[in-house]
Amino acid sequence: MSHDAAALESFVKRYLDTVAGGSAAEVAALYADDATLEDPVGSGEVHIGRQAIEGFYKNLTAAGGEITTELLKFRPGGHEAAFLFAIVVGGAMRIEPMEVMTFDAEGKITAMKAYWTAADITQL
């Protein structure tokens, strides 16, 4: 199932808005039941299933402080999207990861891979 560019961009924006303003459970609800998440790619850990994914996002929200996100670049393709965005955590750190997401027919995330290294982190 492929989605048009506007639908894919809306899925990505919904994700970024939920990361910024939602709970870990709300972010995990954007994922399919058997989804996978690898963040960052190469870390050796792949989170499988919505419960494991919720645990991953709990670590982000546990950092404390406000979280903001900004979509910087977006590239659609079929049922996938690649995008560069900025996330600021607690006003103290800015990370600019590149993510690739795959979506199912309902727009749920079936796979997410985040590409970033320490060079993509700026202390504010």
N, C-alpha and C positions, 0 to 999 in steps of 0.2 A: 504494500500500500504506500503510495507516495502522497505527499502533501504539497500544496503550492507554497511559494515563498512566504506569503503573508501569514499563512497558518503556522508555518515553522517559526517565523519570527515571533508570533504571538505566544507560542509555547515557550520559547526562550525567555521572553519578557516576563511571562507569568512565573517562570522559575526564578529569575533574578529578583522580582518583586517579593516573592515568597521567602527567598533566602534573606532578604533585607528586613522584612517585616513580620515573618511568620515564625512559628515554632518548628522544632525539629520534626515533629509529627506531621505538620502541615507540608513541609518540604518533602518528606518521605512519601506522603500521599500523592505526590506528582509522579511517582515511579510505579511501574508495573510490579505485581507481586514478586516476580522472579527476576527483577532487574539486577544489573551489575553496576558497580561504581568503582573506578580506580582513580585515586587522587592522592598524590600525583602518580602519573604513569611511571613505572619503573621502581616504585616503592616496595614492590613485592607483596602488597596486600590488595586483594580485590574483595569488596564487600558484596555479598550476594543475598538478595532478598530484601524486602522492605524493612524488616526489623533491624537487620544489620546496617542498612542505609540510614535509618533513623538514629542509630547509635553514632554513626559518623557525624551527622549534623548536630547532635547533642554536644559533641566536642567543640564545634564552632561556636555555638551559643553559650557554652560554658566560659568562653574567654571573657565574656562580659562586655558591656558597653554597646553603643549603637553600631549597627551594621548597615552600610550603604553599598549599593551596587550601581554600576554604570556600564551599559553596553557600548563598546567601542567599535567593534567590527563584527559583521554577520555575513555568513555565506551559507545559503541553503542548497540542498541537493537530495531529491527524492524523499526519503523518510528520515533524512539525517540533516544536522546543522552543525557547522563549526562556527565558533564565535570567540572573540577576545573581549574580555570585560575587566573592569576594575572592581575590587571589593576592598572597602576600608573597614577595619575592625577596631572599634573603640576609639577612633580618631588617632590611633597610634601607629597603625601599620596599613600599608596599601599593597595589595598583591594584584598582579595582572596575569591571570592564567588564560590559556587558550583551551577551550573545551570542545569536545565532539560528543554530540548526543544523537541517539537513535530513538525514534518514536514509533509507537504502535498506531493502529487505526484510530484509536480514541484520543491520541495525543499524549498518552502516558510515556514517560521515559523508560526505555527498555535497557539502555546502556549509556553510561557517561564515562568519559575519560578526560581527565584534566592534565594538561601539560604545563608545568612550571618548575622552576628551580629557585634557589636562594637569590639568584640574580634578578628575579622578577618581584622581589619584595623591597619596598622602600619604607624605612622607619620615618614617621612623621613627627 
